[in-house]
Every structure is written in structure tokens, then in C-alpha cells.
């Protein structure tokens, strides 16, 4: 949401920023971008599974 001006301000940590800035350090400090990346993937999969469960409970899926 930062592209709309609604994101967090620069001193505050942000998962996407952590991944982007950690790309240059991937060979020496792999954990800087790996753990925020895993958190992003886990959150996205959780929301996807939740949406599938709600759609199935509402009878939208066959």
C-alpha cells in the first residue's frame, strides 16, 4: 500500500522492504530476506485457504 501513500513510514520495518534490501546479502546473510519471505508466503497461503473454506461453506464451490 506504500505506492498509494498508505504504507508505513521509512524507519518502520516492513516485510517487502526487508526482502528487497536483503537480496544483495543473500550469500552472506541469507536469513535477512528468507524469514520475511517465508512469512509473506505463509500469510498469503493462509488467506487463500481461509477464502477457499469460506467459499466452500457458503456453497460456492462444487
N, CA, C, O and CB atoms as a CASP TS submission, in Angstrom:
PFRMAT TS
TARGET T0000
AUTHOR 0000-0000-0000
METHOD Language model
MODEL 1
PARENT N/A
ATOM      1  N   UNK     1       0.813  -1.195   0.000  1.00  0.00           N
ATOM      2  CA  UNK     1       0.000   0.000   0.000  1.00  0.00           C
ATOM      3  C   UNK     1       0.862   1.267   0.000  1.00  0.00           C
ATOM      4  O   UNK     1       0.338   2.377  -0.082  1.00  0.00           O
ATOM      5  CB  UNK     1      -0.928  -0.006   1.201  1.00  0.00           C
ATOM      6  N   UNK     2       2.164   1.099   0.091  1.00  0.00           N
ATOM      7  CA  UNK     2       3.018   2.280   0.124  1.00  0.00           C
ATOM      8  C   UNK     2       2.999   3.040  -1.191  1.00  0.00           C
ATOM      9  O   UNK     2       3.270   4.241  -1.201  1.00  0.00           O
ATOM     10  CB  UNK     2       4.434   1.885   0.462  1.00  0.00           C
ATOM     11  N   UNK     3       2.685   2.379  -2.308  1.00  0.00           N
ATOM     12  CA  UNK     3       2.619   3.076  -3.584  1.00  0.00           C
ATOM     13  C   UNK     3       1.440   4.038  -3.627  1.00  0.00           C
ATOM     14  O   UNK     3       1.403   4.931  -4.474  1.00  0.00           O
ATOM     15  CB  UNK     3       2.522   2.077  -4.728  1.00  0.00           C
ATOM     16  N   UNK     4       0.465   3.869  -2.716  1.00  0.00           N
ATOM     17  CA  UNK     4      -0.660   4.802  -2.600  1.00  0.00           C
ATOM     18  C   UNK     4      -0.433   5.837  -1.502  1.00  0.00           C
ATOM     19  O   UNK     4      -1.258   6.727  -1.297  1.00  0.00           O
ATOM     20  CB  UNK     4      -1.948   4.039  -2.326  1.00  0.00           C
ATOM     21  N   UNK     5       0.689   5.712  -0.801  1.00  0.00           N
ATOM     22  CA  UNK     5       0.956   6.623   0.301  1.00  0.00           C
ATOM     23  C   UNK     5       0.352   6.170   1.612  1.00  0.00           C
ATOM     24  O   UNK     5       0.334   6.927   2.583  1.00  0.00           O
ATOM     25  CB  UNK     5       0.448   7.978  -0.031  1.00  0.00           C
ATOM     26  N   UNK     6      -0.149   4.929   1.655  1.00  0.00           N
ATOM     27  CA  UNK     6      -0.808   4.419   2.850  1.00  0.00           C
ATOM     28  C   UNK     6       0.060   3.447   3.635  1.00  0.00           C
ATOM     29  O   UNK     6      -0.386   2.896   4.642  1.00  0.00           O
ATOM     30  CB  UNK     6      -2.096   3.750   2.474  1.00  0.00           C
ATOM     31  N   UNK     7       1.263   3.234   3.201  1.00  0.00           N
ATOM     32  CA  UNK     7       2.160   2.286   3.860  1.00  0.00           C
ATOM     33  C   UNK     7       2.813   2.878   5.096  1.00  0.00           C
ATOM     34  O   UNK     7       2.564   4.027   5.460  1.00  0.00           O
ATOM     35  CB  UNK     7       3.226   1.822   2.896  1.00  0.00           C
ATOM     36  N   UNK     8       3.637   2.088   5.721  1.00  0.00           N
ATOM     37  CA  UNK     8       4.359   2.547   6.901  1.00  0.00           C
ATOM     38  C   UNK     8       5.463   3.506   6.489  1.00  0.00           C
ATOM     39  O   UNK     8       5.929   3.468   5.350  1.00  0.00           O
ATOM     40  CB  UNK     8       4.941   1.356   7.685  1.00  0.00           C
ATOM     41  N   UNK     9       5.874   4.344   7.388  1.00  0.00           N
ATOM     42  CA  UNK     9       6.917   5.324   7.111  1.00  0.00           C
ATOM     43  C   UNK     9       8.297   4.669   7.172  1.00  0.00           C
ATOM     44  O   UNK     9       8.444   3.662   7.865  1.00  0.00           O
ATOM     45  CB  UNK     9       6.834   6.494   8.106  1.00  0.00           C
ATOM     46  N   UNK    10       9.299   5.181   6.494  1.00  0.00           N
ATOM     47  CA  UNK    10      10.611   4.542   6.317  1.00  0.00           C
ATOM     48  C   UNK    10      11.312   3.980   7.551  1.00  0.00           C
ATOM     49  O   UNK    10      11.925   2.921   7.414  1.00  0.00           O
ATOM     50  CB  UNK    10      11.496   5.499   5.717  1.00  0.00           C
ATOM     51  N   UNK    11      11.285   4.572   8.728  1.00  0.00           N
ATOM     52  CA  UNK    11      12.031   3.925   9.809  1.00  0.00           C
ATOM     53  C   UNK    11      11.394   2.625  10.304  1.00  0.00           C
ATOM     54  O   UNK    11      12.064   1.836  10.970  1.00  0.00           O
ATOM     55  CB  UNK    11      12.167   4.878  10.960  1.00  0.00           C
ATOM     56  N   UNK    12      10.136   2.387  10.001  1.00  0.00           N
ATOM     57  CA  UNK    12       9.437   1.197  10.457  1.00  0.00           C
ATOM     58  C   UNK    12       9.754   0.020   9.539  1.00  0.00           C
ATOM     59  O   UNK    12       9.774   0.167   8.317  1.00  0.00           O
ATOM     60  CB  UNK    12       7.919   1.447  10.514  1.00  0.00           C
ATOM     61  N   UNK    13      10.001  -1.145  10.131  1.00  0.00           N
ATOM     62  CA  UNK    13      10.315  -2.337   9.343  1.00  0.00           C
ATOM     63  C   UNK    13       9.085  -2.817   8.577  1.00  0.00           C
ATOM     64  O   UNK    13       7.958  -2.723   9.064  1.00  0.00           O
ATOM     65  CB  UNK    13      10.847  -3.461  10.252  1.00  0.00           C
ATOM     66  N   UNK    14       9.320  -3.334   7.369  1.00  0.00           N
ATOM     67  CA  UNK    14       8.261  -3.823   6.507  1.00  0.00           C
ATOM     68  C   UNK    14       8.778  -5.075   5.795  1.00  0.00           C
ATOM     69  O   UNK    14       9.920  -5.085   5.336  1.00  0.00           O
ATOM     70  CB  UNK    14       7.806  -2.726   5.481  1.00  0.00           C
ATOM     71  N   UNK    15       7.969  -6.123   5.693  1.00  0.00           N
ATOM     72  CA  UNK    15       8.427  -7.394   5.129  1.00  0.00           C
ATOM     73  C   UNK    15       8.955  -7.235   3.710  1.00  0.00           C
ATOM     74  O   UNK    15      10.023  -7.757   3.391  1.00  0.00           O
ATOM     75  CB  UNK    15       7.300  -8.407   5.142  1.00  0.00           C
ATOM     76  N   UNK    16       8.240  -6.538   2.868  1.00  0.00           N
ATOM     77  CA  UNK    16       8.678  -6.357   1.481  1.00  0.00           C
ATOM     78  C   UNK    16       9.990  -5.609   1.383  1.00  0.00           C
ATOM     79  O   UNK    16      10.837  -5.936   0.551  1.00  0.00           O
ATOM     80  CB  UNK    16       7.624  -5.623   0.695  1.00  0.00           C
ATOM     81  N   UNK    17      10.162  -4.612   2.222  1.00  0.00           N
ATOM     82  CA  UNK    17      11.415  -3.863   2.237  1.00  0.00           C
ATOM     83  C   UNK    17      12.560  -4.730   2.733  1.00  0.00           C
ATOM     84  O   UNK    17      13.674  -4.647   2.216  1.00  0.00           O
ATOM     85  CB  UNK    17      11.285  -2.617   3.108  1.00  0.00           C
ATOM     86  N   UNK    18      12.292  -5.559   3.734  1.00  0.00           N
ATOM     87  CA  UNK    18      13.321  -6.464   4.247  1.00  0.00           C
ATOM     88  C   UNK    18      13.793  -7.422   3.161  1.00  0.00           C
ATOM     89  O   UNK    18      14.992  -7.667   3.023  1.00  0.00           O
ATOM     90  CB  UNK    18      12.791  -7.251   5.451  1.00  0.00           C
ATOM     91  N   UNK    19      12.865  -7.958   2.400  1.00  0.00           N
ATOM     92  CA  UNK    19      13.227  -8.881   1.320  1.00  0.00           C
ATOM     93  C   UNK    19      14.011  -8.153   0.238  1.00  0.00           C
ATOM     94  O   UNK    19      15.027  -8.659  -0.237  1.00  0.00           O
ATOM     95  CB  UNK    19      11.969  -9.534   0.717  1.00  0.00           C
ATOM     96  N   UNK    20      13.550  -6.974  -0.155  1.00  0.00           N
ATOM     97  CA  UNK    20      14.217  -6.223  -1.225  1.00  0.00           C
ATOM     98  C   UNK    20      15.630  -5.809  -0.832  1.00  0.00           C
ATOM     99  O   UNK    20      16.559  -5.924  -1.631  1.00  0.00           O
ATOM    100  CB  UNK    20      13.401  -4.987  -1.589  1.00  0.00           C
ATOM    101  N   UNK    21      15.790  -5.327   0.396  1.00  0.00           N
ATOM    102  CA  UNK    21      17.113  -4.887   0.822  1.00  0.00           C
ATOM    103  C   UNK    21      18.039  -6.065   1.129  1.00  0.00           C
ATOM    104  O   UNK    21      19.259  -5.922   1.058  1.00  0.00           O
ATOM    105  CB  UNK    21      16.994  -3.994   2.044  1.00  0.00           C
ATOM    106  N   UNK    22      17.482  -7.210   1.463  1.00  0.00           N
ATOM    107  CA  UNK    22      18.292  -8.369   1.785  1.00  0.00           C
ATOM    108  C   UNK    22      18.780  -9.147   0.580  1.00  0.00           C
ATOM    109  O   UNK    22      19.610 -10.044   0.726  1.00  0.00           O
ATOM    110  CB  UNK    22      17.530  -9.266   2.658  1.00  0.00           C
ATOM    111  N   UNK    23      18.286  -8.828  -0.605  1.00  0.00           N
ATOM    112  CA  UNK    23      18.701  -9.551  -1.811  1.00  0.00           C
ATOM    113  C   UNK    23      20.197  -9.429  -2.068  1.00  0.00           C
ATOM    114  O   UNK    23      20.823 -10.375  -2.545  1.00  0.00           O
ATOM    115  CB  UNK    23      17.933  -9.039  -3.017  1.00  0.00           C
ATOM    116  N   UNK    24      20.765  -8.294  -1.762  1.00  0.00           N
ATOM    117  CA  UNK    24      22.195  -8.123  -2.011  1.00  0.00           C
ATOM    118  C   UNK    24      23.045  -8.880  -0.995  1.00  0.00           C
ATOM    119  O   UNK    24      24.238  -9.087  -1.218  1.00  0.00           O
ATOM    120  CB  UNK    24      22.557  -6.646  -1.986  1.00  0.00           C
ATOM    121  N   UNK    25      22.445  -9.293   0.113  1.00  0.00           N
ATOM    122  CA  UNK    25      23.176 -10.003   1.170  1.00  0.00           C
ATOM    123  C   UNK    25      22.844 -11.495   1.215  1.00  0.00           C
ATOM    124  O   UNK    25      23.193 -12.170   2.184  1.00  0.00           O
ATOM    125  CB  UNK    25      22.871  -9.376   2.519  1.00  0.00           C
ATOM    126  N   UNK    26      22.188 -12.012   0.201  1.00  0.00           N
ATOM    127  CA  UNK    26      21.677 -13.386   0.230  1.00  0.00           C
ATOM    128  C   UNK    26      22.792 -14.422   0.406  1.00  0.00           C
ATOM    129  O   UNK    26      22.558 -15.469   1.011  1.00  0.00           O
ATOM    130  CB  UNK    26      20.908 -13.678  -1.051  1.00  0.00           C
ATOM    131  N   UNK    27      23.972 -14.161  -0.096  1.00  0.00           N
ATOM    132  CA  UNK    27      25.047 -15.149   0.031  1.00  0.00           C
ATOM    133  C   UNK    27      25.726 -15.108   1.391  1.00  0.00           C
ATOM    134  O   UNK    27      26.251 -16.126   1.842  1.00  0.00           O
ATOM    135  CB  UNK    27      26.077 -14.930  -1.050  1.00  0.00           C
ATOM    136  N   UNK    28      25.730 -13.968   2.049  1.00  0.00           N
ATOM    137  CA  UNK    28      26.424 -13.864   3.341  1.00  0.00           C
ATOM    138  C   UNK    28      25.475 -13.862   4.534  1.00  0.00           C
ATOM    139  O   UNK    28      25.838 -14.352   5.603  1.00  0.00           O
ATOM    140  CB  UNK    28      27.260 -12.610   3.372  1.00  0.00           C
ATOM    141  N   UNK    29      24.270 -13.324   4.377  1.00  0.00           N
ATOM    142  CA  UNK    29      23.302 -13.269   5.475  1.00  0.00           C
ATOM    143  C   UNK    29      21.927 -13.637   4.924  1.00  0.00           C
ATOM    144  O   UNK    29      21.057 -12.777   4.785  1.00  0.00           O
ATOM    145  CB  UNK    29      23.277 -11.847   6.145  1.00  0.00           C
ATOM    146  N   UNK    30      21.736 -14.910   4.613  1.00  0.00           N
ATOM    147  CA  UNK    30      20.540 -15.400   3.940  1.00  0.00           C
ATOM    148  C   UNK    30      19.270 -15.205   4.770  1.00  0.00           C
ATOM    149  O   UNK    30      18.183 -15.106   4.202  1.00  0.00           O
ATOM    150  CB  UNK    30      20.708 -16.862   3.608  1.00  0.00           C
ATOM    151  N   UNK    31      19.379 -15.147   6.076  1.00  0.00           N
ATOM    152  CA  UNK    31      18.205 -15.060   6.936  1.00  0.00           C
ATOM    153  C   UNK    31      17.523 -13.697   6.865  1.00  0.00           C
ATOM    154  O   UNK    31      16.357 -13.573   7.240  1.00  0.00           O
ATOM    155  CB  UNK    31      18.593 -15.358   8.360  1.00  0.00           C
ATOM    156  N   UNK    32      18.227 -12.678   6.393  1.00  0.00           N
ATOM    157  CA  UNK    32      17.647 -11.331   6.338  1.00  0.00           C
ATOM    158  C   UNK    32      16.453 -11.283   5.388  1.00  0.00           C
ATOM    159  O   UNK    32      15.469 -10.605   5.682  1.00  0.00           O
ATOM    160  CB  UNK    32      18.708 -10.309   5.899  1.00  0.00           C
ATOM    161  N   UNK    33      16.514 -11.973   4.275  1.00  0.00           N
ATOM    162  CA  UNK    33      15.379 -11.960   3.352  1.00  0.00           C
ATOM    163  C   UNK    33      14.592 -13.268   3.366  1.00  0.00           C
ATOM    164  O   UNK    33      13.458 -13.297   2.888  1.00  0.00           O
ATOM    165  CB  UNK    33      15.863 -11.678   1.949  1.00  0.00           C
ATOM    166  N   UNK    34      15.156 -14.339   3.894  1.00  0.00           N
ATOM    167  CA  UNK    34      14.453 -15.616   3.880  1.00  0.00           C
ATOM    168  C   UNK    34      13.255 -15.640   4.830  1.00  0.00           C
ATOM    169  O   UNK    34      12.160 -16.036   4.432  1.00  0.00           O
ATOM    170  CB  UNK    34      15.409 -16.727   4.240  1.00  0.00           C
ATOM    171  N   UNK    35      13.451 -15.222   6.075  1.00  0.00           N
ATOM    172  CA  UNK    35      12.368 -15.303   7.050  1.00  0.00           C
ATOM    173  C   UNK    35      11.205 -14.350   6.755  1.00  0.00           C
ATOM    174  O   UNK    35      10.053 -14.755   6.909  1.00  0.00           O
ATOM    175  CB  UNK    35      12.908 -15.019   8.420  1.00  0.00           C
ATOM    176  N   UNK    36      11.452 -13.102   6.340  1.00  0.00           N
ATOM    177  CA  UNK    36      10.308 -12.283   5.916  1.00  0.00           C
ATOM    178  C   UNK    36       9.614 -12.855   4.681  1.00  0.00           C
ATOM    179  O   UNK    36       8.393 -12.750   4.559  1.00  0.00           O
ATOM    180  CB  UNK    36      10.764 -10.857   5.630  1.00  0.00           C
ATOM    181  N   UNK    37      10.374 -13.459   3.763  1.00  0.00           N
ATOM    182  CA  UNK    37       9.766 -14.088   2.584  1.00  0.00           C
ATOM    183  C   UNK    37       8.880 -15.255   2.963  1.00  0.00           C
ATOM    184  O   UNK    37       7.791 -15.422   2.413  1.00  0.00           O
ATOM    185  CB  UNK    37      10.841 -14.557   1.621  1.00  0.00           C
ATOM    186  N   UNK    38       9.348 -16.069   3.909  1.00  0.00           N
ATOM    187  CA  UNK    38       8.536 -17.192   4.392  1.00  0.00           C
ATOM    188  C   UNK    38       7.266 -16.674   5.064  1.00  0.00           C
ATOM    189  O   UNK    38       6.195 -17.259   4.901  1.00  0.00           O
ATOM    190  CB  UNK    38       9.346 -18.070   5.380  1.00  0.00           C
ATOM    191  N   UNK    39       7.378 -15.587   5.815  1.00  0.00           N
ATOM    192  CA  UNK    39       6.209 -15.005   6.474  1.00  0.00           C
ATOM    193  C   UNK    39       5.183 -14.509   5.455  1.00  0.00           C
ATOM    194  O   UNK    39       3.980 -14.685   5.649  1.00  0.00           O
ATOM    195  CB  UNK    39       6.637 -13.854   7.390  1.00  0.00           C
ATOM    196  N   UNK    40       5.650 -13.894   4.380  1.00  0.00           N
ATOM    197  CA  UNK    40       4.747 -13.410   3.329  1.00  0.00           C
ATOM    198  C   UNK    40       4.028 -14.583   2.668  1.00  0.00           C
ATOM    199  O   UNK    40       2.814 -14.534   2.472  1.00  0.00           O
ATOM    200  CB  UNK    40       5.527 -12.594   2.270  1.00  0.00           C
ATOM    201  N   UNK    41       4.769 -15.635   2.323  1.00  0.00           N
ATOM    202  CA  UNK    41       4.168 -16.806   1.674  1.00  0.00           C
ATOM    203  C   UNK    41       3.172 -17.491   2.597  1.00  0.00           C
ATOM    204  O   UNK    41       2.095 -17.892   2.155  1.00  0.00           O
ATOM    205  CB  UNK    41       5.255 -17.801   1.247  1.00  0.00           C
ATOM    206  N   UNK    42       3.517 -17.631   3.875  1.00  0.00           N
ATOM    207  CA  UNK    42       2.631 -18.276   4.842  1.00  0.00           C
ATOM    208  C   UNK    42       1.338 -17.481   5.015  1.00  0.00           C
ATOM    209  O   UNK    42       0.253 -18.063   5.050  1.00  0.00           O
ATOM    210  CB  UNK    42       3.340 -18.433   6.194  1.00  0.00           C
ATOM    211  N   UNK    43       1.444 -16.170   5.123  1.00  0.00           N
ATOM    212  CA  UNK    43       0.263 -15.331   5.263  1.00  0.00           C
ATOM    213  C   UNK    43      -0.628 -15.409   4.025  1.00  0.00           C
ATOM    214  O   UNK    43      -1.848 -15.509   4.148  1.00  0.00           O
ATOM    215  CB  UNK    43       0.673 -13.887   5.523  1.00  0.00           C
ATOM    216  N   UNK    44      -0.032 -15.365   2.839  1.00  0.00           N
ATOM    217  CA  UNK    44      -0.806 -15.447   1.602  1.00  0.00           C
ATOM    218  C   UNK    44      -1.514 -16.795   1.471  1.00  0.00           C
ATOM    219  O   UNK    44      -2.677 -16.854   1.073  1.00  0.00           O
ATOM    220  CB  UNK    44       0.103 -15.217   0.397  1.00  0.00           C
ATOM    221  N   UNK    45      -0.803 -17.883   1.810  1.00  0.00           N
ATOM    222  CA  UNK    45      -1.432 -19.203   1.748  1.00  0.00           C
ATOM    223  C   UNK    45      -2.547 -19.322   2.776  1.00  0.00           C
ATOM    224  O   UNK    45      -3.582 -19.927   2.495  1.00  0.00           O
ATOM    225  CB  UNK    45      -0.391 -20.306   1.972  1.00  0.00           C
ATOM    226  N   UNK    46      -2.355 -18.757   3.957  1.00  0.00           N
ATOM    227  CA  UNK    46      -3.391 -18.788   4.988  1.00  0.00           C
ATOM    228  C   UNK    46      -4.651 -18.076   4.541  1.00  0.00           C
ATOM    229  O   UNK    46      -5.755 -18.590   4.725  1.00  0.00           O
ATOM    230  CB  UNK    46      -2.878 -18.164   6.268  1.00  0.00           C
ATOM    231  N   UNK    47      -4.499 -16.883   3.947  1.00  0.00           N
ATOM    232  CA  UNK    47      -5.668 -16.162   3.447  1.00  0.00           C
ATOM    233  C   UNK    47      -6.345 -16.922   2.306  1.00  0.00           C
ATOM    234  O   UNK    47      -7.572 -16.936   2.213  1.00  0.00           O
ATOM    235  CB  UNK    47      -5.265 -14.762   2.978  1.00  0.00           C
ATOM    236  N   UNK    48      -5.561 -17.545   1.452  1.00  0.00           N
ATOM    237  CA  UNK    48      -6.129 -18.308   0.345  1.00  0.00           C
ATOM    238  C   UNK    48      -6.929 -19.506   0.846  1.00  0.00           C
ATOM    239  O   UNK    48      -8.035 -19.767   0.372  1.00  0.00           O
ATOM    240  CB  UNK    48      -5.023 -18.776  -0.596  1.00  0.00           C
ATOM    241  N   UNK    49      -6.362 -20.232   1.809  1.00  0.00           N
ATOM    242  CA  UNK    49      -7.078 -21.375   2.374  1.00  0.00           C
ATOM    243  C   UNK    49      -8.325 -20.942   3.130  1.00  0.00           C
ATOM    244  O   UNK    49      -9.349 -21.624   3.082  1.00  0.00           O
ATOM    245  CB  UNK    49      -6.165 -22.163   3.297  1.00  0.00           C
ATOM    246  N   UNK    50      -8.246 -19.819   3.823  1.00  0.00           N
ATOM    247  CA  UNK    50      -9.409 -19.295   4.527  1.00  0.00           C
ATOM    248  C   UNK    50     -10.513 -18.929   3.541  1.00  0.00           C
ATOM    249  O   UNK    50     -11.681 -19.240   3.773  1.00  0.00           O
ATOM    250  CB  UNK    50      -9.022 -18.074   5.370  1.00  0.00           C
ATOM    251  N   UNK    51     -10.152 -18.274   2.448  1.00  0.00           N
ATOM    252  CA  UNK    51     -11.136 -17.900   1.427  1.00  0.00           C
ATOM    253  C   UNK    51     -11.757 -19.137   0.783  1.00  0.00           C
ATOM    254  O   UNK    51     -12.961 -19.160   0.528  1.00  0.00           O
ATOM    255  CB  UNK    51     -10.484 -17.018   0.352  1.00  0.00           C
ATOM    256  N   UNK    52     -10.947 -20.170   0.514  1.00  0.00           N
ATOM    257  CA  UNK    52     -11.487 -21.414  -0.038  1.00  0.00           C
ATOM    258  C   UNK    52     -12.457 -22.065   0.937  1.00  0.00           C
ATOM    259  O   UNK    52     -13.503 -22.567   0.528  1.00  0.00           O
ATOM    260  CB  UNK    52     -10.355 -22.388  -0.381  1.00  0.00           C
ATOM    261  N   UNK    53     -12.121 -22.060   2.218  1.00  0.00           N
ATOM    262  CA  UNK    53     -13.007 -22.649   3.222  1.00  0.00           C
ATOM    263  C   UNK    53     -14.313 -21.905   3.352  1.00  0.00           C
ATOM    264  O   UNK    53     -15.370 -22.520   3.490  1.00  0.00           O
ATOM    265  CB  UNK    53     -12.324 -22.689   4.554  1.00  0.00           C
ATOM    266  N   UNK    54     -14.253 -20.587   3.310  1.00  0.00           N
ATOM    267  CA  UNK    54     -15.482 -19.787   3.388  1.00  0.00           C
ATOM    268  C   UNK    54     -16.327 -20.008   2.143  1.00  0.00           C
ATOM    269  O   UNK    54     -17.545 -20.148   2.247  1.00  0.00           O
ATOM    270  CB  UNK    54     -15.153 -18.283   3.555  1.00  0.00           C
ATOM    271  N   UNK    55     -15.708 -20.042   0.969  1.00  0.00           N
ATOM    272  CA  UNK    55     -16.462 -20.270  -0.274  1.00  0.00           C
ATOM    273  C   UNK    55     -17.113 -21.646  -0.275  1.00  0.00           C
ATOM    274  O   UNK    55     -18.247 -21.800  -0.730  1.00  0.00           O
ATOM    275  CB  UNK    55     -15.542 -20.127  -1.497  1.00  0.00           C
ATOM    276  N   UNK    56     -16.400 -22.643   0.234  1.00  0.00           N
ATOM    277  CA  UNK    56     -16.969 -23.980   0.281  1.00  0.00           C
ATOM    278  C   UNK    56     -18.121 -24.059   1.286  1.00  0.00           C
ATOM    279  O   UNK    56     -19.123 -24.727   1.028  1.00  0.00           O
ATOM    280  CB  UNK    56     -15.888 -24.998   0.636  1.00  0.00           C
ATOM    281  N   UNK    57     -17.986 -23.394   2.408  1.00  0.00           N
ATOM    282  CA  UNK    57     -19.040 -23.389   3.420  1.00  0.00           C
ATOM    283  C   UNK    57     -20.282 -22.673   2.916  1.00  0.00           C
ATOM    284  O   UNK    57     -21.395 -23.014   3.317  1.00  0.00           O
ATOM    285  CB  UNK    57     -18.544 -22.730   4.703  1.00  0.00           C
ATOM    286  N   UNK    58     -20.112 -21.703   2.057  1.00  0.00           N
ATOM    287  CA  UNK    58     -21.245 -20.963   1.508  1.00  0.00           C
ATOM    288  C   UNK    58     -21.846 -21.640   0.289  1.00  0.00           C
ATOM    289  O   UNK    58     -22.835 -21.151  -0.258  1.00  0.00           O
ATOM    290  CB  UNK    58     -20.821 -19.564   1.148  1.00  0.00           C
ATOM    291  N   UNK    59     -21.276 -22.750  -0.148  1.00  0.00           N
ATOM    292  CA  UNK    59     -21.818 -23.489  -1.279  1.00  0.00           C
ATOM    293  C   UNK    59     -21.408 -22.956  -2.626  1.00  0.00           C
ATOM    294  O   UNK    59     -22.041 -23.279  -3.631  1.00  0.00           O
ATOM    295  CB  UNK    59     -23.278 -23.500  -1.202  1.00  0.00           C
ATOM    296  N   UNK    60     -20.359 -22.142  -2.679  1.00  0.00           N
ATOM    297  CA  UNK    60     -19.928 -21.563  -3.945  1.00  0.00           C
ATOM    298  C   UNK    60     -19.074 -22.530  -4.749  1.00  0.00           C
ATOM    299  O   UNK    60     -18.932 -22.354  -5.959  1.00  0.00           O
ATOM    300  CB  UNK    60     -19.160 -20.283  -3.698  1.00  0.00           C
ATOM    301  N   UNK    61     -18.508 -23.534  -4.122  1.00  0.00           N
ATOM    302  CA  UNK    61     -17.627 -24.489  -4.819  1.00  0.00           C
ATOM    303  C   UNK    61     -18.361 -25.814  -5.004  1.00  0.00           C
ATOM    304  O   UNK    61     -19.260 -26.160  -4.238  1.00  0.00           O
ATOM    305  CB  UNK    61     -16.294 -24.709  -4.026  1.00  0.00           C
ATOM    306  N   UNK    62     -17.963 -26.530  -6.023  1.00  0.00           N
ATOM    307  CA  UNK    62     -18.588 -27.844  -6.250  1.00  0.00           C
ATOM    308  C   UNK    62     -17.611 -28.938  -5.989  1.00  0.00           C
ATOM    309  O   UNK    62     -17.950 -30.113  -6.126  1.00  0.00           O
ATOM    310  CB  UNK    62     -19.126 -27.964  -7.666  1.00  0.00           C
TER
END
